[in-house]
Amino acid sequence: MANHKSAEKRARQTERRTGVNAARRSRVRTSIKKVEEAIEAGNKKAAIDALKAAQPDIQRGAAARVIAKNAAARRVSRLNARIKSMA
């Protein structure tokens, strides 16, 4: 348990940030899942639309350091490649 005022404040801030970051991470994962579900269903139009909606969420997660910048770029790139490979 925190023994100083500054440590108590840090504990409060950490708790708040943990909640915010968990919500951001969840949003990123959900948007990626929607794109993958559209790809699995074979619906290219829906997959393109889902990727357009997911890309800002992924980039926002990278900007907030919820996921690494290169990991975000890699995920977008791989999803895009999978959509392009659809017939």
C-alpha positions in Angstrom: 0.0 0.0 0.0 1.1 3.5 -0.8 2.7 5.4 2.1 3.2 8.9 0.6 0.9 11.4 -1.0 2.7 11.1 -4.3 2.5 7.3 -4.2 -1.2 7.4 -3.5 -1.7 9.7 -6.4 0.3 7.5 -8.7 -1.8 4.5 -7.6 -5.0 6.4 -8.5 -3.6 7.5 -11.9 -2.5 4.0 -12.7 -5.9 2.6 -11.8 -7.6 5.1 -14.1 -5.1 4.6 -17.0 -5.4 0.8 -16.7 -9.2 1.1 -17.3 -8.8 3.4 -20.2 -6.1 1.2 -21.8 -8.1 -1.9 -21.3 -11.0 -0.3 -23.2 -8.7 0.8 -26.0 -7.1 -2.6 -26.3 -10.6 -4.2 -26.4 -11.7 -1.9 -29.1 -8.7 -2.7 -31.2 -9.2 -6.4 -30.8 -12.9 -6.2 -31.6 -12.3 -4.2 -34.8 -9.7 -6.7 -36.0 -12.1 -9.6 -35.2 -14.8 -8.0 -37.3 -12.4 -7.7 -40.3 -11.4 -11.4 -39.8 -15.0 -12.5 -39.6 -15.8 -10.8 -42.9 -12.8 -12.4 -44.5 -13.8 -15.8 -43.2 -17.3 -15.3 -44.6 -15.8 -14.5 -48.0 -17.5 -11.1 -48.2 -14.9 -8.9 -49.8 -17.1 -5.7 -49.7 -17.8 -6.2 -46.0 -14.2 -6.9 -45.3 -13.1 -3.7 -47.0 -15.6 -1.7 -45.0 -14.6 -3.4 -41.8 -10.9 -2.6 -42.4 -11.7 1.0 -43.2 -13.5 1.2 -39.8 -10.8 -0.8 -38.0 -7.7 1.1 -39.3 -8.3 4.3 -37.3 -9.0 2.2 -34.1 -5.7 0.3 -34.6 -3.7 3.5 -35.3 -5.3 5.2 -32.3 -4.2 2.2 -30.2 -0.7 2.6 -31.5 -0.7 6.3 -30.8 -1.8 5.6 -27.2 0.9 2.9 -26.9 -1.6 0.2 -26.2 0.0 -1.7 -29.0 3.4 -1.1 -30.6 3.5 1.1 -33.6 5.1 -1.6 -35.8 2.6 -4.2 -34.6 -0.2 -1.9 -35.6 1.3 -1.4 -39.1 1.9 -5.1 -39.4 -1.7 -6.0 -38.5 -3.2 -3.5 -41.0 -0.8 -4.7 -43.7 -1.6 -8.4 -43.2 -5.4 -7.8 -43.0 -5.1 -5.7 -46.2 -3.1 -8.5 -47.9 -5.7 -11.1 -46.9 -8.5 -9.0 -48.4 -6.6 -8.4 -51.6 -6.0 -12.2 -52.0 -9.7 -12.8 -51.9 -11.1 -13.8 -55.3 
